[in-house]
């Protein structure tokens, strides 16, 4: 993966990508998730300098993720989305109208780790965007990406991708 691509959006899955994929639950529900501080630094400090908009699209809903997104100044947080590609296309249309420029999947870098992410990874890769995954992604995802991080989800994979961008 070269750095010549004009990526405008970094779309991230949460569980298994921004976290190690473990969901810690107690009697009253989800207790905590573990995020990598280096990933957070790269999202908050490096992405703005690259003029890349951070986006989270996740199938689960979590107040913990909402709090983390606020902490990292991620305005584009979309939870409870099993139709991730539909949400992404909606976002591209909105930004195209807002910026007066036509954005497409080639303007997207996406990082995800599991089967639900394939609906975005495959068309993004085919369009010439960046389709990435952590080192510990499932095999089907690894086969659909054009960049496999050397680091696992929740352990610096997102920062690794950002540094490549």
DSSP file (Angstrom, degrees, kcal/mol; ACC not computed):
  #  RESIDUE AA STRUCTURE BP1 BP2  ACC     N-H-->O    O-->H-N    N-H-->O    O-->H-N    TCO  KAPPA ALPHA  PHI   PSI    X-CA   Y-CA   Z-CA
    1    1 A X              0   0    0      0, 0.0     2,-0.1     0, 0.0   129,-0.0   0.000 360.0 360.0 360.0 121.5    0.0    0.0    0.0
    2    2 A X        -     0   0    0      1,-0.1     3,-0.3   163,-0.0   162,-0.0  -0.328 360.0-121.8 -89.3 177.1    1.5    3.3   -1.0
    3    3 A X  S    S+     0   0    0      1,-0.2    -1,-0.1    -2,-0.1   162,-0.0   0.165  88.8  94.4-103.7  16.9    0.8    6.8    0.3
    4    4 A X        +     0   0    0      2,-0.1    -1,-0.2     0, 0.0     2,-0.1   0.570  58.2 105.9 -85.8  -8.7   -0.3    8.2   -3.0
    5    5 A X  S    S-     0   0    0     -3,-0.3     2,-1.2     1,-0.1   102,-0.1  -0.412  71.9-130.8 -72.9 146.4   -4.0    7.6   -2.4
    6    6 A X        -     0   0    0    100,-0.1     2,-0.4    -2,-0.1    -1,-0.1  -0.665  34.4-179.3 -96.3  78.6   -6.3   10.5   -1.6
    7    7 A X        +     0   0    0     -2,-1.2   101,-0.2   158,-0.2   100,-0.1  -0.656  15.8 170.1 -82.5 131.2   -8.0    9.1    1.4
    8    8 A X        +     0   0    0     99,-3.0    45,-3.1    -2,-0.4     2,-0.4   0.631  64.1  43.2-110.8 -24.2  -10.6   11.4    3.0
    9    9 A X  E     -ab  53 108A   0     98,-1.9   100,-2.8    43,-0.2     2,-0.6  -0.983  56.1-161.5-130.1 134.9  -12.3    9.0    5.4
   10   10 A X  E     -ab  54 109A   0     43,-2.6    45,-2.9    -2,-0.4     2,-0.5  -0.956  18.3-165.6-111.3 110.9  -11.0    6.4    7.8
   11   11 A X  E     -ab  55 110A   0     98,-3.2   100,-2.5    -2,-0.6     2,-0.4  -0.844   7.9-169.7-100.8 129.4  -13.8    4.1    8.8
   12   12 A X  E     -ab  56 111A   0     43,-2.8    45,-1.9    -2,-0.5   100,-0.2  -0.951  19.1-146.0-125.1 137.1  -13.2    1.8   11.8
   13   13 A X        -     0   0    0     98,-2.0     5,-0.4    -2,-0.4    45,-0.2  -0.452  18.7-147.9 -79.0 167.6  -15.0   -1.1   13.3
   14   14 A X  S >>>S+     0   0    0      1,-0.2     3,-2.3     3,-0.2     5,-1.9   0.813  70.5  62.1-105.5 -73.7  -14.8   -1.3   17.1
   15   15 A X  T 345S+     0   0    0      1,-0.3    98,-0.2     2,-0.2    -1,-0.2  -0.406 122.9   6.6 -66.9 118.1  -14.8   -4.8   18.6
   16   16 A X  T 345S+     0   0    0     -2,-0.3   137,-0.3     6,-0.1    -1,-0.3   0.302 135.0  52.1  93.6  -7.2  -11.7   -6.6   17.3
   17   17 A X  T <45S+     0   0    0     -3,-2.3   137,-2.2   136,-0.2   141,-0.4   0.658 122.2  19.5-121.6 -64.5  -10.3   -3.5   15.6
   18   18 A X  T  <5S+     0   0    0     -4,-1.6    18,-0.7    -5,-0.4     2,-0.2   0.677 137.9  34.4 -80.3 -18.8  -10.2   -0.6   18.1
   19   19 A X  B   <S-F   35   0B   0     -5,-1.9   136,-0.2    16,-0.2    16,-0.1  -0.757  96.1-103.0-123.9 174.7  -10.4   -3.1   20.9
   20   20 A X        -     0   0    0     14,-0.6   133,-0.1   134,-0.3     3,-0.1   0.452  60.7-108.1 -78.5   1.6   -9.1   -6.6   21.4
   21   21 A X  S    S+     0   0    0      1,-0.3     2,-0.3    13,-0.2    -6,-0.1   0.340  79.1 128.6  91.0  -7.6  -12.5   -8.0   20.6
   22   22 A X        -     0   0    0     12,-0.1     2,-0.6     2,-0.0    -1,-0.3  -0.642  45.3-155.1 -83.7 139.7  -13.2   -9.1   24.2
   23   23 A X        -     0   0    0     -2,-0.3     2,-0.6    -3,-0.1    10,-0.1  -0.952   6.7-152.4-117.6 112.3  -16.5   -7.9   25.7
   24   24 A X  E     -G   32   0C   0      8,-1.2     7,-3.0    -2,-0.6     8,-0.9  -0.750  21.1-177.8 -89.8 118.6  -16.4   -7.8   29.5
   25   25 A X  E     -G   30   0C   0     -2,-0.6     5,-0.2     5,-0.3     2,-0.2  -0.932  12.6-176.5-125.1 140.9  -19.9   -8.3   30.9
   26   26 A X  E >   -G   29   0C   0      3,-3.3     3,-1.6    -2,-0.4     5,-0.0  -0.517  53.0 -76.6-115.0-171.4  -21.2   -8.3   34.4
   27   27 A X  T 3  S+     0   0    0      1,-0.3     3,-0.1    -2,-0.2    -2,-0.0   0.822 131.7  43.8 -59.0 -33.0  -24.7   -8.9   35.8
   28   28 A X  T 3  S-     0   0    0      1,-0.3     2,-0.3     0, 0.0    -1,-0.3   0.266 122.5 -93.3-100.5  12.8  -26.0   -5.5   34.7
   29   29 A X  E <  S+G   26   0C   0     -3,-1.6    -3,-3.3     0, 0.0    -1,-0.3  -0.786  80.4  10.5 119.6-159.8  -24.3   -5.5   31.2
   30   30 A X  E     -G   25   0C   0     -2,-0.3    -5,-0.3    -5,-0.2     3,-0.1  -0.368  50.7-178.7 -63.8 129.1  -21.2   -4.4   29.6
   31   31 A X  E     -     0   0C   0     -7,-3.0     2,-0.3     1,-0.3    -6,-0.2   0.870  55.7 -25.4 -96.6 -49.1  -18.6   -3.2   32.1
   32   32 A X  E     -G   24   0C   0     -8,-0.9    -8,-1.2     2,-0.0    -1,-0.3  -0.995  41.2-148.6-162.5 162.2  -15.6   -2.1   30.0
   33   33 A X        -     0   0    0     -2,-0.3     2,-0.5   -10,-0.1   -10,-0.1  -0.933  25.2-127.7-129.0 154.0  -13.7   -2.3   26.8
   34   34 A X        -     0   0    0     -2,-0.3   -14,-0.6   -12,-0.3     2,-0.3  -0.926  25.3-172.1-110.0 123.5   -9.9   -1.9   26.4
   35   35 A X  B     -F   19   0B   0     -2,-0.5     2,-0.5   -16,-0.1   -16,-0.2  -0.825  26.9-114.1-111.7 151.8   -8.7    0.7   23.8
   36   36 A X     >  -     0   0    0    -18,-0.7     4,-2.0    -2,-0.3     3,-0.1  -0.742  14.4-148.1 -86.7 126.4   -5.1    1.2   22.7
   37   37 A X  H  > S+     0   0    0     -2,-0.5     4,-2.5     1,-0.2     5,-0.2   0.846  98.4  56.1 -63.3 -34.9   -3.7    4.7   23.7
   38   38 A X  H  > S+     0   0    0      2,-0.2     4,-2.2     1,-0.2    -1,-0.2   0.886 105.7  50.4 -65.5 -39.3   -1.5    4.8   20.5
   39   39 A X  H  > S+     0   0    0      2,-0.2     4,-2.4     1,-0.2    -2,-0.2   0.937 111.1  50.1 -60.1 -45.9   -4.6    4.2   18.3
   40   40 A X  H  X S+     0   0    0     -4,-2.0     4,-2.6     1,-0.2     5,-0.3   0.901 109.0  50.6 -60.5 -43.2   -6.3    7.1   20.1
   41   41 A X  H  X>S+     0   0    0     -4,-2.5     4,-3.1     1,-0.2     5,-0.8   0.935 111.2  48.3 -60.5 -46.3   -3.4    9.4   19.7
   42   42 A X  I  X>S+     0   0    0     -4,-2.2     5,-2.2     3,-0.2     4,-0.9   0.894 113.1  47.9 -63.5 -40.2   -3.2    8.7   16.0
   43   43 A X  I  <5S+     0   0    0     -4,-2.4     5,-0.4     3,-0.2    -1,-0.2   0.937 120.9  35.5 -64.8 -46.9   -6.9    9.2   15.5
   44   44 A X  I  <5S+     0   0    0     -4,-2.6    -2,-0.2    -5,-0.2    -3,-0.2   0.844 133.0  22.1 -79.3 -34.8   -7.0   12.5   17.4
   45   45 A X  I  X5S+     0   0    0     -4,-3.1     4,-0.6    -5,-0.3    -3,-0.2   0.812 125.8  38.3-106.8 -37.5   -3.6   14.0   16.5
   46   46 A X  I  X<S+     0   0    0     -4,-0.9     4,-1.0    -5,-0.8     3,-0.5   0.917 108.0  58.0 -86.4 -45.1   -2.4   12.5   13.2
   47   47 A X  H >4XS+     0   0    0     -5,-2.2     5,-2.1     1,-0.2     3,-1.1   0.897 103.0  53.7 -55.3 -44.8   -5.7   12.2   11.2
   48   48 A X  H >45S+     0   0    0     -5,-0.4     3,-1.1     1,-0.3    -1,-0.2   0.884 105.4  54.4 -59.3 -35.3   -6.5   15.9   11.3
   49   49 A X  H 3<5S+     0   0    0     -4,-0.6    -1,-0.3    -3,-0.5    -2,-0.2   0.737 110.3  47.1 -69.1 -20.4   -3.1   16.8    9.9
   50   50 A X  T <<5S-     0   0    0     -3,-1.1    -1,-0.3    -4,-1.0    -2,-0.2   0.409 112.9-121.1 -95.5  -1.0   -3.8   14.5    7.0
   51   51 A X  T < 5 +     0   0    0     -3,-1.1     2,-0.5    -4,-0.5    -3,-0.2   0.876  64.0 145.9  58.8  40.5   -7.3   16.0    6.5
   52   52 A X      < -     0   0    0     -5,-2.1     2,-0.5    -6,-0.1   -43,-0.2  -0.928  45.7-136.5-110.5 130.9   -8.9   12.6    7.1
   53   53 A X  E     -a    9   0A   0    -45,-3.1   -43,-2.6    -2,-0.5     2,-0.3  -0.748  16.9-135.7 -88.1 123.1  -12.2   12.3    8.8
   54   54 A X  E     -a   10   0A   0     -2,-0.5    22,-0.7   -45,-0.2     2,-0.4  -0.626  26.0-176.9 -79.9 137.9  -12.4    9.5   11.4
   55   55 A X  E     -ac  11  76A   0    -45,-2.9   -43,-2.8    -2,-0.3     2,-0.5  -0.997  15.3-158.7-135.4 135.5  -15.6    7.4   11.3
   56   56 A X  E     +ac  12  77A   0     20,-2.9    22,-2.6    -2,-0.4     2,-0.4  -0.977  12.3 175.6-113.6 126.6  -16.8    4.6   13.5
   57   57 A X  E     + c   0  78A   0    -45,-1.9     2,-0.3    -2,-0.5    22,-0.2  -0.974  14.8 164.4-127.2 116.4  -19.5    2.2   12.1
   58   58 A X        -     0   0    0     20,-2.6    23,-2.5    -2,-0.4    22,-0.5  -0.969  41.4-141.3-136.4 147.7  -20.3   -0.7   14.4
   59   59 A X  S    S+     0   0    0     -2,-0.3    23,-0.1    21,-0.3     2,-0.1   0.770  85.5  69.3 -77.2 -27.1  -23.0   -3.2   14.7
   60   60 A X  S    S-     0   0    0     20,-0.1    20,-1.4    21,-0.1     2,-0.4  -0.455  75.7-134.1 -88.9 164.2  -23.1   -3.1   18.5
   61   61 A X        +     0   0    0     18,-0.2     2,-0.3    -2,-0.1     3,-0.1  -0.967  31.3 163.2-117.1 136.1  -24.3   -0.2   20.7
   62   62 A X     >  -     0   0    0     -2,-0.4     4,-1.8     1,-0.1     5,-0.1  -0.940  40.1-151.0-157.0 129.5  -22.2    0.9   23.6
   63   63 A X  H  > S+     0   0    0     -2,-0.3     4,-2.5     1,-0.2     5,-0.2   0.819 104.2  61.8 -64.4 -30.7  -22.1    3.9   25.9
   64   64 A X  H  > S+     0   0    0      2,-0.2     4,-2.2     1,-0.2    -1,-0.2   0.919 104.6  46.0 -61.3 -44.5  -18.4    3.1   26.3
   65   65 A X  H  > S+     0   0    0      2,-0.2     4,-2.7     1,-0.2    -1,-0.2   0.890 110.4  53.9 -66.7 -39.5  -17.8    3.6   22.5
   66   66 A X  H  X S+     0   0    0     -4,-1.8     4,-2.1     1,-0.2    -2,-0.2   0.927 110.3  46.9 -59.4 -44.6  -19.8    6.8   22.6
   67   67 A X  H  X S+     0   0    0     -4,-2.5     4,-2.2     2,-0.2    -2,-0.2   0.896 112.5  49.5 -64.9 -40.5  -17.6    8.1   25.4
   68   68 A X  H  X S+     0   0    0     -4,-2.2     4,-1.8     2,-0.2    -2,-0.2   0.900 109.2  52.3 -66.1 -40.3  -14.4    7.1   23.6
   69   69 A X  H  <>S+     0   0    0     -4,-2.7     5,-3.0     2,-0.2     4,-0.3   0.913 110.2  48.5 -62.4 -42.3  -15.6    8.7   20.4
   70   70 A X  H ><5S+     0   0    0     -4,-2.1     3,-1.4     1,-0.2    -1,-0.2   0.924 109.2  53.1 -61.9 -44.1  -16.2   12.0   22.3
   71   71 A X  H 3<5S+     0   0    0     -4,-2.2    -1,-0.2     1,-0.3    -2,-0.2   0.841 114.1  42.1 -59.7 -34.5  -12.8   11.8   23.9
   72   72 A X  T 3<5S-     0   0    0     -4,-1.8    -1,-0.3    -5,-0.1    -2,-0.2   0.331 113.4-116.4 -96.2   6.2  -11.2   11.4   20.4
   73   73 A X  T < 5 +     0   0    0     -3,-1.4     2,-0.9    -4,-0.3    -3,-0.2   0.866  56.6 160.1  59.7  39.6  -13.4   14.1   18.8
   74   74 A X      < +     0   0    0     -5,-3.0    -1,-0.2     1,-0.2     3,-0.1  -0.827  14.3 175.9 -92.7 104.6  -15.0   11.5   16.4
   75   75 A X        +     0   0    0     -2,-0.9     2,-1.4     1,-0.2    -1,-0.2   0.792  66.0  72.6 -79.3 -29.1  -18.2   13.2   15.3
   76   76 A X  E     +c   55   0A   0    -22,-0.7   -20,-2.9    -7,-0.1     2,-0.5  -0.623  61.5 151.4 -92.9  80.3  -19.1   10.4   12.9
   77   77 A X  E     +c   56   0A   0     -2,-1.4     2,-0.5   -22,-0.2   -20,-0.2  -0.955  17.3 178.9-111.6 121.5  -20.2    7.7   15.3
   78   78 A X  E     +c   57   0A   0    -22,-2.6   -20,-2.6    -2,-0.5     3,-0.3  -0.928   6.9 178.9-128.5 105.6  -22.7    5.2   13.9
   79   79 A X        +     0   0    0     -2,-0.5   -18,-0.2   -22,-0.2   -20,-0.2  -0.691  59.8  33.7-106.1 158.1  -23.7    2.4   16.3
   80   80 A X  S    S+     0   0    0    -20,-1.4     2,-0.8   -22,-0.5   -21,-0.3   0.787  78.8 142.7  72.2  28.3  -26.2   -0.4   15.7
   81   81 A X        +     0   0    0    -23,-2.5     3,-0.2    -3,-0.3    -1,-0.2  -0.855  19.9 161.4-107.0 101.5  -25.5   -0.6   12.0
   82   82 A X  S    S+     0   0    0     -2,-0.8     2,-1.3     1,-0.2     3,-0.2   0.731  77.9  65.5 -84.8 -23.0  -25.5   -4.1   10.6
   83   83 A X     >  +     0   0    0      1,-0.2     4,-1.9    -3,-0.2    -1,-0.2  -0.583  66.5 161.1 -91.4  70.1  -25.8   -2.5    7.1
   84   84 A X  H  >  +     0   0    0     -2,-1.3     4,-2.4    32,-0.2    -1,-0.2   0.862  68.4  52.6 -64.0 -38.7  -22.4   -0.9    7.3
   85   85 A X  H  > S+     0   0    0     -3,-0.2     4,-2.8     2,-0.2    -1,-0.2   0.899 107.8  51.9 -66.5 -39.8  -22.1   -0.3    3.6
   86   86 A X  H  > S+     0   0    0      2,-0.2     4,-2.2     1,-0.2    -1,-0.2   0.924 111.4  47.4 -60.3 -44.4  -25.4    1.5    3.4
   87   87 A X  H  X S+     0   0    0     -4,-1.9     4,-2.2     2,-0.2    -2,-0.2   0.908 112.3  50.0 -64.1 -42.1  -24.4    3.8    6.2
   88   88 A X  H  X S+     0   0    0     -4,-2.4     4,-2.5     2,-0.2    -2,-0.2   0.924 110.6  48.5 -63.9 -44.8  -21.0    4.4    4.6
   89   89 A X  H  X S+     0   0    0     -4,-2.8     4,-2.2     1,-0.2    -1,-0.2   0.888 110.2  52.6 -63.1 -38.4  -22.7    5.3    1.2
   90   90 A X  H  X S+     0   0    0     -4,-2.2     4,-2.2    -5,-0.2    -1,-0.2   0.911 110.2  48.7 -60.2 -43.5  -25.1    7.6    3.0
   91   91 A X  H  X S+     0   0    0     -4,-2.2     4,-2.6     2,-0.2     5,-0.2   0.903 109.3  51.9 -64.5 -42.9  -22.1    9.3    4.6
   92   92 A X  H  X S+     0   0    0     -4,-2.5     4,-2.1     1,-0.2    11,-0.5   0.894 110.3  49.1 -62.3 -40.2  -20.3    9.7    1.3
   93   93 A X  H  X S+     0   0    0     -4,-2.2     4,-2.3     2,-0.2    -1,-0.2   0.919 111.0  49.9 -64.5 -43.5  -23.4   11.3   -0.3
   94   94 A X  H  X S+     0   0    0     -4,-2.2     4,-2.3     1,-0.2    -2,-0.2   0.927 113.9  43.9 -62.2 -46.2  -23.8   13.7    2.6
   95   95 A X  H  X S+     0   0    0     -4,-2.6     4,-2.9     2,-0.2     6,-0.4   0.847 110.5  56.1 -69.4 -33.0  -20.1   14.8    2.5
   96   96 A X  H  X>S+     0   0    0     -4,-2.1     4,-1.4    -5,-0.2     5,-1.0   0.938 112.0  42.4 -61.9 -46.0  -20.3   15.0   -1.3
   97   97 A X  H  <5S+     0   0    0     -4,-2.3    -2,-0.2     2,-0.2    -1,-0.2   0.896 117.4  47.6 -66.1 -40.6  -23.2   17.5   -1.1
   98   98 A X  H  <5S+     0   0    0     -4,-2.3    -2,-0.2    -5,-0.2    -1,-0.2   0.897 120.6  35.0 -68.1 -42.7  -21.6   19.4    1.8
   99   99 A X  H  <5S-     0   0    0     -4,-2.9    -1,-0.2     2,-0.3    -2,-0.2   0.568 101.5-124.8 -92.0 -10.7  -18.1   19.7    0.2
  100  100 A X  T  <5S+     0   0    0     -4,-1.4     2,-0.3     1,-0.3    -3,-0.2   0.791  78.1 107.0  69.3  26.5  -19.3   20.1   -3.4
  101  101 A X  S   <S-     0   0    0     -5,-1.0     2,-0.8    -6,-0.4    -1,-0.3  -0.986  75.3-116.4-135.4 143.9  -17.0   17.2   -4.4
  102  102 A X        -     0   0    0     -2,-0.3     2,-0.3    -3,-0.1    -9,-0.1  -0.727  32.6-167.8 -88.4 111.1  -18.0   13.7   -5.3
  103  103 A X        +     0   0    0     -2,-0.8     2,-0.2   -11,-0.5    -7,-0.1  -0.716  10.4 171.6 -94.1 146.9  -16.7   11.2   -2.8
  104  104 A X    >   -     0   0    0     -2,-0.3     3,-2.1    -8,-0.0     4,-0.0  -0.798  52.9 -79.0-139.8-176.5  -16.7    7.4   -3.5
  105  105 A X  G >  S+     0   0    0      1,-0.3     3,-1.5    -2,-0.2    25,-0.2   0.722 121.2  70.0 -63.0 -20.6  -15.4    4.3   -2.0
  106  106 A X  G 3  S+     0   0    0      1,-0.3    -1,-0.3    21,-0.2  -100,-0.1   0.690  93.4  58.6 -69.1 -16.2  -11.9    5.0   -3.5
  107  107 A X  G <  S+     0   0    0     -3,-2.1   -99,-3.0  -100,-0.1   -98,-1.9   0.278  95.5  90.1 -91.6   9.4  -11.7    7.9   -0.9
  108  108 A X  E <   -b    9   0A   0     -3,-1.5    22,-2.2  -101,-0.2     2,-0.5  -0.879  53.3-165.8-116.8 137.2  -12.1    5.5    2.0
  109  109 A X  E     -bd  10 130A   0   -100,-2.8   -98,-3.2    -2,-0.4     2,-0.4  -0.986  21.7-172.1-109.5 131.4   -9.7    3.5    4.2
  110  110 A X  E     -bd  11 131A   0     20,-2.9    22,-3.3    -2,-0.5     2,-0.5  -0.982  10.7-168.6-128.1 134.5  -11.6    0.9    6.1
  111  111 A X  E     +bd  12 132A   0   -100,-2.5   -98,-2.0    -2,-0.4     2,-0.3  -0.983  23.2 142.9-126.9 124.6  -10.3   -1.3    8.9
  112  112 A X        -     0   0    0     20,-1.8    22,-0.2    -2,-0.5    25,-0.1  -0.950  34.9-152.7-152.2 168.2  -12.3   -4.3   10.2
  113  113 A X        +     0   0    0     -2,-0.3    25,-2.3   -98,-0.2     2,-0.2   0.536  64.2  52.1-125.1 -10.2  -11.7   -7.8   11.5
  114  114 A X  S >  S-     0   0    0     23,-0.2     3,-2.1    27,-0.1     4,-0.5  -0.748  88.3 -85.7-136.0 177.0  -14.8  -10.0   10.9
  115  115 A X  G >  S+     0   0    0      1,-0.3     3,-1.7    -2,-0.2     4,-0.4   0.809 118.0  61.2 -52.5 -41.3  -17.3  -11.2    8.4
  116  116 A X  G >  S+     0   0    0      1,-0.3     3,-0.6     2,-0.2    -1,-0.3   0.754  98.7  59.7 -61.0 -23.8  -19.7   -8.3    8.9
  117  117 A X  G X> S+     0   0    0     -3,-2.1     4,-2.8     1,-0.2     3,-1.5   0.654  83.4  80.8 -79.0 -15.6  -16.9   -6.0    7.6
  118  118 A X  H <> S+     0   0    0     -3,-1.7     4,-2.1    -4,-0.5     5,-0.4   0.830  78.5  68.7 -60.4 -32.0  -16.7   -7.8    4.3
  119  119 A X  H <4 S+     0   0    0     -3,-0.6     4,-0.3    -4,-0.4    -1,-0.3   0.764 115.2  27.3 -60.6 -23.7  -19.7   -5.8    3.0
  120  120 A X  H <> S+     0   0    0     -3,-1.5     4,-2.2    -4,-0.2     5,-0.2   0.790 117.3  57.8-100.3 -43.1  -17.4   -2.7    3.1
  121  121 A X  H  X S+     0   0    0     -4,-2.8     4,-2.5     1,-0.2     5,-0.2   0.898 105.1  49.6 -58.7 -45.2  -14.0   -4.2    2.6
  122  122 A X  H  X S+     0   0    0     -4,-2.1     4,-2.5     1,-0.2    -1,-0.2   0.960 114.7  41.1 -64.5 -53.3  -14.7   -5.9   -0.7
  123  123 A X  H  > S+     0   0    0     -5,-0.4     4,-1.8    -4,-0.3     6,-0.2   0.856 115.0  52.7 -66.3 -31.1  -16.2   -2.9   -2.6
  124  124 A X  H  X>S+     0   0    0     -4,-2.2     5,-2.7     2,-0.2     4,-0.7   0.934 111.3  46.2 -66.5 -44.8  -13.7   -0.5   -1.1
  125  125 A X  H ><5S+     0   0    0     -4,-2.5     3,-1.0    -5,-0.2    -2,-0.2   0.926 113.1  49.6 -61.1 -45.0  -10.8   -2.7   -2.3
  126  126 A X  H 3<5S+     0   0    0     -4,-2.5    -1,-0.2     1,-0.2    -2,-0.2   0.816 109.4  52.6 -63.9 -31.2  -12.5   -3.1   -5.7
  127  127 A X  H 3<5S-     0   0    0     -4,-1.8    -1,-0.2    -5,-0.2    -2,-0.2   0.585 123.2-103.1 -81.5 -10.7  -12.9    0.7   -6.0
  128  128 A X  T <<5S+     0   0    0     -3,-1.0    -3,-0.2    -4,-0.7    -2,-0.1   0.557  80.3 127.1  98.0  10.0   -9.3    1.4   -5.2
  129  129 A X  S   <S-     0   0    0     -5,-2.7     2,-0.6    -6,-0.2    -1,-0.2  -0.140  70.1 -84.5 -81.9-172.0   -9.7    2.4   -1.6
  130  130 A X  E     -d  109   0A   0    -22,-2.2   -20,-2.9   -25,-0.2     2,-0.6  -0.885  38.5-173.1-103.0 117.3   -7.7    1.0    1.3
  131  131 A X  E     +d  110   0A   0     -2,-0.6    15,-2.5   -22,-0.2    16,-1.3  -0.946  20.7 169.5-109.1 113.1   -9.2   -2.2    2.8
  132  132 A X  E     -de 111 147A   0    -22,-3.3   -20,-1.8    -2,-0.6     2,-0.3  -0.810  17.1-175.5-127.3 162.4   -7.3   -3.1    5.9
  133  133 A X  E     - e   0 148A   0     14,-1.5    16,-2.9    -2,-0.3   -20,-0.2  -0.989  32.1 -99.8-151.0 156.0   -7.5   -5.5    8.8
  134  134 A X    >   -     0   0    0     -2,-0.3     3,-1.7   -22,-0.2    18,-0.2  -0.314  43.5-104.7 -68.3 162.6   -5.6   -6.3   12.1
  135  135 A X  T 3  S+     0   0    0     16,-2.7    17,-0.2     1,-0.3    -1,-0.1   0.793 120.1  53.0 -59.2 -30.0   -3.2   -9.2   12.1
  136  136 A X  T 3  S+     0   0    0     15,-0.2    -1,-0.3  -120,-0.1     3,-0.1   0.124  80.2 129.1 -98.0  21.8   -5.7  -11.3   14.0
  137  137 A X  S <  S-     0   0    0     -3,-1.7   -23,-0.2     1,-0.1   -24,-0.1  -0.274  71.2 -87.0 -66.9 161.2   -8.7  -10.8   11.7
  138  138 A X    >>  -     0   0    0    -25,-2.3     4,-2.0     1,-0.1     3,-0.7  -0.352  41.1-109.5 -68.2 155.3  -10.6  -13.9   10.4
  139  139 A X  H 3> S+     0   0    0      1,-0.3     4,-2.2     2,-0.2     5,-0.2   0.852 115.7  57.3 -58.4 -41.0   -9.1  -15.5    7.3
  140  140 A X  H 3> S+     0   0    0      1,-0.2     4,-0.8     2,-0.2    -1,-0.3   0.869 108.9  47.7 -59.9 -36.1  -11.9  -14.4    5.0
  141  141 A X  H X> S+     0   0    0     -3,-0.7     3,-0.9   -28,-0.2     4,-0.6   0.917 108.0  54.1 -70.4 -44.7  -11.3  -10.8    5.9
  142  142 A X  H >< S+     0   0    0     -4,-2.0     3,-1.0     1,-0.3    -2,-0.2   0.896 107.4  51.9 -55.9 -40.2   -7.5  -11.1    5.4
  143  143 A X  H 3< S+     0   0    0     -4,-2.2    -1,-0.3     1,-0.2    -2,-0.2   0.742 109.1  50.8 -69.0 -23.0   -8.2  -12.5    1.9
  144  144 A X  H << S+     0   0    0     -3,-0.9    -1,-0.2    -4,-0.8     2,-0.2   0.458  98.1  84.6 -94.4  -1.8  -10.4   -9.5    1.0
  145  145 A X    <<  -     0   0    0     -3,-1.0   -13,-0.2    -4,-0.6     3,-0.1  -0.581  60.1-153.3-103.4 162.7   -8.0   -6.7    2.1
  146  146 A X  S    S+     0   0    0    -15,-2.5     2,-0.3     1,-0.3   -14,-0.2   0.298  88.9  41.7-111.7   6.3   -5.1   -5.0    0.5
  147  147 A X  E     -e  132   0A   0    -16,-1.3   -14,-1.5    -5,-0.1     2,-0.6  -0.862  61.6-170.8-152.3 119.3   -3.3   -4.2    3.7
  148  148 A X  E     -e  133   0A   0     -2,-0.3   -14,-0.2   -16,-0.2   -13,-0.1  -0.946  24.9-133.9-108.7 119.0   -2.9   -6.6    6.7
  149  149 A X        -     0   0    0    -16,-2.9     8,-0.1    -2,-0.6     9,-0.1  -0.282   6.1-136.5 -66.0 154.9   -1.5   -4.8    9.8
  150  150 A X  S    S+     0   0    0      7,-0.1     2,-0.3   -16,-0.1    -1,-0.1   0.587  86.4  72.8 -85.3 -11.3    1.3   -6.5   11.7
  151  151 A X  S    S-     0   0    0      5,-0.1   -16,-2.7     6,-0.1   -15,-0.2  -0.732  84.4-114.9-105.5 153.5   -0.4   -5.6   14.9
  152  152 A X    > > -     0   0    0     -2,-0.3     3,-1.8     3,-0.3     5,-1.1  -0.355  43.6 -80.6 -79.6 162.1   -3.6   -7.1   16.4
  153  153 A X  T 3 5S+     0   0    0   -137,-0.3  -135,-0.2     1,-0.3  -136,-0.2  -0.383 119.5  18.7 -59.9 138.0   -6.9   -5.3   17.0
  154  154 A X  T 3 5S+     0   0    0   -137,-2.2  -134,-0.3  -134,-0.1    -1,-0.3   0.475 112.7  82.2  77.4   1.6   -6.8   -3.2   20.1
  155  155 A X  T < 5S-     0   0    0     -3,-1.8    -3,-0.3  -138,-0.2    -2,-0.1  -0.158 121.4 -64.5-132.4  39.4   -3.0   -3.3   20.1
  156  156 A X  T  >5S+     0   0    0     -5,-0.1     4,-2.3  -138,-0.1     5,-0.1   0.507  92.5 124.9  98.6   4.7   -2.0   -0.6   17.7
  157  157 A X  H  ><S+     0   0    0     -5,-1.1     4,-2.2  -140,-0.2     5,-0.2   0.907  77.8  50.1 -63.6 -40.6   -3.4   -1.9   14.4
  158  158 A X  H  > S+     0   0    0   -141,-0.4     4,-2.5     1,-0.2    -1,-0.2   0.915 111.1  48.2 -65.8 -42.0   -5.3    1.3   13.8
  159  159 A X  H  > S+     0   0    0      2,-0.2     4,-2.8     1,-0.2     5,-0.2   0.919 108.7  54.8 -63.6 -41.7   -2.3    3.5   14.4
  160  160 A X  H  X S+     0   0    0     -4,-2.3     4,-1.4     1,-0.2    -2,-0.2   0.927 110.4  46.1 -56.3 -45.9   -0.2    1.3   12.1
  161  161 A X  H  X S+     0   0    0     -4,-2.2     4,-1.8     2,-0.2     3,-0.4   0.930 111.4  51.6 -62.7 -46.0   -2.7    1.9    9.3
  162  162 A X  H  < S+     0   0    0     -4,-2.5    -2,-0.2     1,-0.2    -1,-0.2   0.899 107.8  52.2 -59.8 -41.2   -2.9    5.6   10.0
  163  163 A X  H  < S+     0   0    0     -4,-2.8    -1,-0.2     1,-0.2    -2,-0.2   0.821 108.2  52.2 -65.7 -29.4    0.9    5.9    9.8
  164  164 A X  H  <        0   0    0     -4,-1.4    -1,-0.2    -3,-0.4    -2,-0.2   0.821 360.0 360.0 -72.4 -31.7    0.8    4.1    6.4
  165  165 A X     <        0   0    0     -4,-1.8    -1,-0.2    -5,-0.1    -2,-0.2   0.495 360.0 360.0 -69.7 360.0   -1.8    6.6    5.2
